[in-house]
Amino acid sequence: MTMELVYTPTCEDCADAVRVQMRHGSFKWLRRVLPVATVLAGLVVLLELFGPGEETDLGFVVLMAGLGLLTALLPWLTVRLSARQVYGLVGRQGEFRARVDEDGVRWTTRDSEVASRWQMIPRYAETATQFVLLSADKAGVGVAALPKRGFADPGDVDRLRELLDRTITRL
């Protein structure tokens, strides 16, 4: 069974793939650490403003509030900045053609051709708009996407899901 997708990547496709990569790759620890840092910075600000003690150090309050805001926004900023960088690479290549079969995936663009066997991308996650394929390394450095809109036949989305479930691991 061979399926073909034809699509032009968007920056949102890249952001979606980066979000999956961050959830299952080397940055997943950030999903735990940053909310804790945000809460701690907020508690420090509250204690400094309303807690017992002498006068409030306004400079310290501003620093802690800024730190809390930064840690709250960092996941969103990281995804956006990373997606823009990835899109800068893939967006220039124009239309993508992906051929998927039992052996793996072959992507062809105006400028390149890349083939990956399933052993290279043995994990995947499905989002509302695409299938995101990840490499086996703990960091999840290798990431690729197959947007659902690329199928001419909507039934191929279900066929691809079946193939992926049979061949690689769903996250």
N, C-alpha and C positions, 0 to 999 in steps of 0.2 A: 504494500500500500504506500503510494507516494502522494504527498500533498504539496501544493505550491502556494506561497503567499507572495503578493506583490504590494509593496507599501513604500511610502516615503516617511522616514522617521520624523517625529516632532520632538520639541523640547520636553513636552509633557510625558512622552514615551520614556525619554531618558530619566526624567525625575521619578517616574513610577519604578523603573528598573533600579535606580539608585536607592530608593526607599526599601525595596526588597533586599538589596545587597546589604544595606545598613542593618536591617533586621536580622539577617542570617549570616553576616560576615564578621569581619574584624571589629566593626564599630558597634556591635550589639551591646557591649558593655556601657556605651554612652547612654543607651535607653534607660539604664538603671542609675548611673552616676549623676547625670545632669538634673533629673528631677529632685534628687536628694540635695544637690548643691543649691538649687533654686530655693527649696524650702528652708535650708539652713541660712542662706543669705537673708531671706525674708524674716526669719526669727531673730537674727542678729539686729536687723533694722528695727523691728518692733521692740526688742529689749533695750536697744540704745535710746529709742524715742520715749518709751513708756515705762521702762524698768527702773528699779531703785538705783540710786547713785547720784553723783554730782551732775554737772552740766553735760549736755549732749554735745558730742563732737560731730558737727555737721559735715565736715569733710569725710569722716569715716562712714557716716550714714549714706552719703551720696555714693561713695565707693562701693559699699555693700549693696545698695539698691541697683547700681549699675552692673555689678557682678551677677546679681539675681536675674536682672533683665537679660543679660548676655547668655547665661546658662539656660534661660527659658527659650530664647530665640535660636540658640546654636543648632539644634537639630534641623529646624526649618532652613536656616541659612546654609548649612552644610549640604543638604539635599539640593537646594537651588543652585549653589555655586558649582557643585559637582556635576549636576545635570547640564549646566551651561557649558562646562568644559567638555563633557562627553558629546553633547550635541554639536559643539564646534568641530569635532572630528567626524562624526557620522553624518551630520547635516550636509556637509559639502559633497558627499558622495551621491546625492540624489536618490533615485528610486532603488529600492532593494528588492531582490528576488530571493526568496528562501525556498529551498527544496528540502522537504523533511521526509525521511523514510526510516525503515527499521535499523539502518546503520548509523544515522546521525542527521546532521543539518549541513547544508551547503548554501552559503550566502554569496550572491553575486551582485556587484554594483558596477557602475560605469568604470570605477577605478580599481576594484579589487575583487578577489574571490577567496573565500575562506571556507574550509570544510572542518567540521568537528564531529568526531565520533562521540557516541554517548558516554564513553569512558572519560572524556575530557569535561563534559558538562552533565554530571550524573544526578544533579538535583534541580528541582524547579518549584516555582510558586506561581499560582494563578492569581491574577488581579482582575478587576472588572474589565480591563481593556486588553490585556495581553498575558502571555506566558513568559515568565522570566526564568532563564536558565542560568545556573550558577556552577562554577567549577568546584572540584572536590576539596580544594585546600581550605583549611580552617578560616582563612581570611576572606574567602569568597571573592578573590581578586577578579577572576574571570566571570563576566556577566554578559548575557546576550538576551535579546527579547524577540518574541514573535507576536506582533500585534494581531489581535483577532480580526480587525478590519481589513487585513491583508488577504483574507480568503474570498474567493469569488463565490464559493458555495458555503453558506452559513453552517451547513451540516459538517463541514470540515473541522469546525471548532471542537465538536464532540469527538470526532475521529482522532484529532490530535491529542485531546485529553486522554483518550483511551490508550493511544500509542505511548504517551509519556508515562502514564500509570503502569503500563506493562514493562517499560524499558528502564525508567529511572525513578528516583525517589521524590515524592511530593513532600514539600516542606509545610 
